[in-house]
Amino acid sequence: MLMSQVRLGIISVLVARKGATFTDLKTLLSLTQGNLTIHLQKLEEGGYVSVKKEFVKRKPRTTCSISVRGRRAFFDHLEFLQAIADGEETFGD
């Protein structure tokens, strides 16, 4: 799930912050609204993030936060990347 550059970016932002609004993620990652929506849906379906929709001063606000599963997957992915960097993991040699 985190092999996608966009999904890894979303999860990275959410690990670094307590949560992020849809607008923050869109701006920080330079994504279109449609692209971000699709990736957030996939991450939410996988149990990696939670998405909360509410109205603040009559305006819609979508806030995303990382789940325990998402945080675990992120750090597992970092370990995998470190193993590649250390030469402990190879691909189809």
Stockholm file with secondary structure:
# STOCKHOLM 1.0

chainA/1-93         MLMSQVRLGIISVLVARKGATFTDLKTLLSLTQGNLTIHLQKLEEGGYVSVKKEFVKRKPRTTCSISVRGRRAFFDHLEFLQAIADGEETFGD
#=GR chainA/1-93 SS CTTSHHHHHHHHHHHHSSCEEHHHHHHHTTCCHHHHHHHHHHHHHTTSEEEEEEEETTEEEEEEEECHHHHHHHHHHHHHHHHHHTTCCCSCC
#=GC SS_cons        CTTSHHHHHHHHHHHHSSCEEHHHHHHHTTCCHHHHHHHHHHHHHTTSEEEEEEEETTEEEEEEEECHHHHHHHHHHHHHHHHHHTTCCCSCC
//
